[in-house]
Amino acid sequence: MDTETSPFETSEMLADFLASTPLLSESWRLCNLATANSPQSFVVDQVGSIGYVAFSGTLFVSGSDPSFKNLVRLPVHDVAGNDLFVPLHDQNEGEEPVMVQGALLRIFENIYSDPSFQNQMSTLMQTSQSIIFAGHSIGGTTASLAALWLLSYLQSNSPNLSVLCITFGSPLLGNETLSRAILRERWGGKFCHVVSKYDLMPRILFAPLDPIAPLIKPLLQFWHLYMTSPHLGLLAVQRNDEYEAKIFQFVSVHLGRLVEAGEEAVTGVFRPFGNYFFCSEDGAICVDNVESVIKMMYLLLATGPSYSIEDHLKYGDYVERISSQFLERKSSMEGELPESSYEAGVVLALQSSGIASQEPVAERAKDCLKAARRMGRTPNLNCANLAIKLSRINPYRAEIEWYKALCDRSDDQMGYYDSFKRRGASKRDFKVNLNRHKLAQFWDNVIGLMESNQLPHDFHRHGKWVYSSQSYKLLVEPLDIAEYYRTGMHHIKGHYINHGRERRYQIFDRWWKNVRVEENKRSKFASLTQDTCFWAKVEEARGLLDDVGNTRDPSHSALLWEKMDGFASYAKTLVEAKEVSIDVVAKNSSYSLWLKDYNELKSQREQFRPQFSGLMNRELVP
């Protein structure tokens, strides 16, 4: 076993901290109030500087799929064109779109479009320092969507308002892309999903529900009627113990298969997000790692009775018990604390989960908690190791910068780009080209780690890496362009921008577009040309210039001139704004030579045009 010298295991401590606040009990109280006030779908309350919005757990959309299997795209805008969930759609290349359960989305959209909801939310945002969304059962997914909407809104409006979402027995909401997007935005800590040991609702969407779809509707009806009228619920819905046991066993078996298949299998249609607050009669623990959340859901369920449909309705009892127990010391731990504070924390977490004495499940749960901590640390450790490697490759970058400075001061006045494109076989040129390859290898490795989930999900938002990648792109991509045209690849594959640009540069473009850069007027030329594809555009313009001299088709010629004029205007704007490096305006640079030829040809064209026009307008005499 690995020795641990790190801080105390936090899963049980986090749960105790949350239980020590009035947030759980107040959220549950308002969830009950919202359900009791049905058909009104939500209630709003304010306690001091904290605003609460709680949603009814008995909401449903008529005609919707009771098995919750239909996923739809999360909308970017509402019907009026206002932003809804814009930040969640900043996906990586090749990633499937953000999807959520269709019926649950329609419930939120109906509430969101209610003027009463909009007015009360506007008031809360003005009078509160924090807003807490809460919901039980299906109301939990409504609360999650409402929190995601407000977080998206605040990102571009008022970042000073804090948001928290607390759900009780909420079903899963969306796919893996949604889970990744929430992590990428650093919103995972904004969600606390309270789940009891045997509640079926948070687990039901891990199983393919087609075989048991006819059995789910009566179960939902029972839960809904019981939440609004407990005595009526028992009488109005005839329960079938055999069917309920079948549903429970079906979900448990599929959840077990998912866990046994390993991490690769934990990428089903639905995926958890946020923190999970697993509660039992003995306490509670918090887990935020997705794989460990799924495993704990299964292990806790495996210790229960053959079925426990009522556990979905007992959150009030759990909240009351946990809130009254949080200050009690664990007497069973006295005299037998492990030497490692980490091990002591794991044992406390096991005890709080209520399965410490149930072997062999307890041992598997212990391994799960340890794995959650290791998996939680691994991305950050990889990020730290990359930072060390980045410092080691800085000399390669420095040598290229030194090479650029030499080229820009050279007597041949070709500049950085053209000097590399026309380079000879000198040792200096060879070293620069080798450094170019080494830097490319490093950044390709960074992208590989990120896309294989071995780095923090918000890695591409870290300023250190965004600015480092942008600096690399500004310095090295001109060399890649030079090599592309030097080796004649444009004759084989086509021009660089559409056919030769490396994927890493396209990824770095997406990283950089989220950076807000103050636009200050430059007093001197930039150290590096800000449009990294500028030289590729120069090469394309050179091709256009060659083509226009060879074409006899007037319409084709006009099109070529339109493209050249467009580039000339664009380049002039960059040069005048000093957004280019000094090598662009070097006397013998590709751009300066192109501009000279372009102006000469344009002058000839302008001289020829009046003569041709006069000839066409002259009357012909027989």
Disulfide bonds with the S-S distance in Angstrom:
none
